[in-house]
Amino acid sequence: MQFIKFVVFFLALTFAGSSVALADYRYNILAIDDVNGDPTFSGSMTTSAPFSLDYNFSVLDFVLNDPLDNVSYRTADASITIDTQGFTFAANNGSSIFILTLYPDNSYFSEFTALGQSTVNNSGYFLFQQTAAVPEPASNAMLLAGLAVFGLLIRRQQKVR
């Protein structure tokens, strides 16, 4: 009987504690042209660890919006390379190709090529703004399940006494 109580207590702690898992890190990105100071593109990025200049993270999702050319790119259309030289996002959505490199000094270089047209290069600096992480529904469900098991344990102990 004592063993069963221990197992149930362990499972309750596991369910309740699993919602404390590390969250993904979400960032908004804004690129500013270094010639005229205008925004050139914006986007968002979700990483497995905080964005840092040593690039010790993996990208889970990357969305890039280019308002000048009215084009959006997603991770599914792209390849992402992270190394000590920088972070490179190369996307091909079928009608255009966009290559973006973010460097450790917060500068960027981009190349945009619409099919059948010449390549447009751009450079400037980028800004990152971390946004609040949104918890996964499964995390909340596990927390509620763990709390429910704790509640049942307490109720059962009160009935026995």
C-alpha positions as CSV (number, residue, x, y, z in Angstrom):
1,M,0.0,0.0,0.0
2,Q,2.8,2.4,0.9
3,F,4.5,1.6,-2.5
4,I,1.3,2.5,-4.4
5,K,1.1,5.8,-2.5
6,F,4.7,6.5,-3.5
7,V,4.1,5.7,-7.2
8,V,1.0,7.9,-7.3
9,F,2.8,10.7,-5.5
10,F,5.8,10.4,-8.0
11,L,3.4,10.5,-11.0
12,A,1.7,13.6,-9.6
13,L,5.0,15.3,-9.2
14,T,6.0,14.3,-12.7
15,F,2.8,15.6,-14.2
16,A,2.9,18.9,-12.3
17,G,6.6,19.4,-12.8
18,S,6.5,18.7,-16.6
19,S,4.8,22.1,-17.2
20,V,7.9,23.8,-15.9
21,A,9.8,22.8,-19.0
22,L,11.9,25.5,-20.8
23,A,9.9,27.5,-23.2
24,D,10.9,28.4,-26.7
25,Y,12.3,31.9,-27.2
26,R,10.4,34.2,-29.6
27,Y,11.8,37.3,-31.2
28,N,10.5,40.1,-33.5
29,I,13.0,41.2,-36.0
30,L,13.2,44.6,-37.8
31,A,15.8,45.5,-40.4
32,I,16.8,49.1,-41.0
33,D,18.4,50.2,-44.3
34,D,21.8,51.9,-43.6
35,V,21.4,54.3,-46.5
36,N,18.1,56.1,-45.8
37,G,17.1,54.6,-42.4
38,D,13.9,53.0,-43.7
39,P,12.6,49.6,-42.5
40,T,13.4,47.0,-45.2
41,F,11.9,43.9,-43.8
42,S,10.4,42.5,-40.6
43,G,9.8,39.0,-39.3
44,S,9.8,36.7,-36.3
45,M,12.0,33.9,-35.1
46,T,11.5,31.1,-32.6
47,T,14.6,29.5,-31.2
48,S,15.4,26.7,-28.8
49,A,17.7,28.9,-26.6
50,P,18.2,32.6,-26.2
51,F,19.6,34.4,-29.3
52,S,23.3,35.1,-28.6
53,L,26.3,36.3,-30.6
54,D,27.9,32.9,-30.2
55,Y,24.9,31.4,-32.1
56,N,24.5,28.5,-29.7
57,F,20.8,27.9,-30.5
58,S,18.7,26.2,-33.2
59,V,15.9,27.9,-35.1
60,L,12.5,26.3,-34.7
61,D,10.6,28.7,-36.9
62,F,11.5,31.8,-38.9
63,V,9.0,34.1,-40.8
64,L,10.2,36.9,-42.9
65,N,8.0,39.6,-44.5
66,D,9.4,41.9,-47.2
67,P,6.9,44.7,-47.6
68,L,8.8,46.4,-50.4
69,D,8.3,43.4,-52.6
70,N,5.1,42.1,-50.9
71,V,6.6,38.7,-50.2
72,S,6.7,36.4,-47.2
73,Y,9.0,33.5,-46.5
74,R,8.8,30.7,-43.9
75,T,11.2,28.1,-42.5
76,A,9.5,25.5,-44.7
77,D,10.7,27.3,-47.9
78,A,14.2,27.9,-46.5
79,S,17.5,26.6,-45.4
80,I,19.1,28.1,-42.3
81,T,22.8,28.0,-41.5
82,I,24.3,29.1,-38.2
83,D,28.0,29.4,-37.6
84,T,30.6,31.8,-36.2
85,Q,30.3,34.1,-39.2
86,G,26.6,34.7,-38.7
87,F,23.1,33.4,-39.3
88,T,22.0,32.9,-42.9
89,F,18.4,32.4,-44.0
90,A,18.0,31.4,-47.7
91,A,14.5,31.1,-49.0
92,N,12.9,30.2,-52.3
93,N,9.1,30.5,-52.5
94,G,8.9,29.6,-56.2
95,S,8.6,33.1,-57.5
96,S,11.6,34.7,-55.8
97,I,14.8,34.0,-53.9
98,F,15.8,35.8,-50.7
99,I,19.1,35.4,-48.9
100,L,19.6,37.1,-45.5
101,T,22.7,37.0,-43.4
102,L,22.7,38.5,-39.9
103,Y,26.1,39.2,-38.5
104,P,27.3,39.3,-34.8
105,D,27.7,43.1,-34.9
106,N,23.9,43.4,-35.6
107,S,24.5,44.3,-39.3
108,Y,22.8,42.4,-42.1
109,F,23.2,41.8,-45.8
110,S,20.3,40.7,-48.0
111,E,19.9,39.7,-51.6
112,F,16.4,39.6,-53.3
113,T,15.9,38.1,-56.8
114,A,12.5,37.8,-58.4
115,L,12.6,35.2,-61.2
116,G,13.6,36.8,-64.4
117,Q,14.8,40.0,-62.8
118,S,18.1,41.3,-61.5
119,T,19.3,40.9,-57.9
120,V,18.7,43.7,-55.4
121,N,21.2,43.9,-52.6
122,N,20.6,45.7,-49.3
123,S,22.5,46.2,-46.1
124,G,21.9,47.8,-42.7
125,Y,21.4,46.8,-39.1
126,F,18.7,44.7,-37.4
127,L,17.0,44.9,-34.1
128,F,15.7,42.0,-32.0
129,Q,12.9,42.3,-29.5
130,Q,12.1,39.3,-27.4
131,T,8.4,38.6,-27.0
132,A,6.6,36.7,-24.3
133,A,6.6,33.0,-24.7
134,V,3.2,31.4,-25.2
135,P,2.8,28.2,-23.2
136,E,1.9,25.0,-25.1
137,P,-1.6,23.6,-24.4
138,A,0.0,20.3,-23.4
139,S,1.9,22.0,-20.7
140,N,-1.2,23.4,-19.1
141,A,-2.9,20.0,-19.4
142,M,-0.1,18.3,-17.6
143,L,-0.1,20.9,-14.9
144,L,-3.9,20.4,-14.3
145,A,-3.5,16.6,-14.4
146,G,-0.8,16.8,-11.7
147,L,-2.8,19.1,-9.5
148,A,-5.9,16.8,-9.9
149,V,-3.9,13.8,-8.7
150,F,-2.6,15.9,-5.7
151,G,-6.2,16.8,-5.0
152,L,-7.3,13.2,-5.1
153,L,-4.5,12.2,-2.8
154,I,-5.4,14.8,-0.2
155,R,-9.1,14.0,-0.4
156,R,-8.4,10.3,0.0
157,Q,-6.2,10.9,3.1
158,Q,-9.0,13.1,4.6
159,K,-11.5,10.3,4.2
160,V,-9.2,7.7,5.8
161,R,-8.8,9.9,8.9
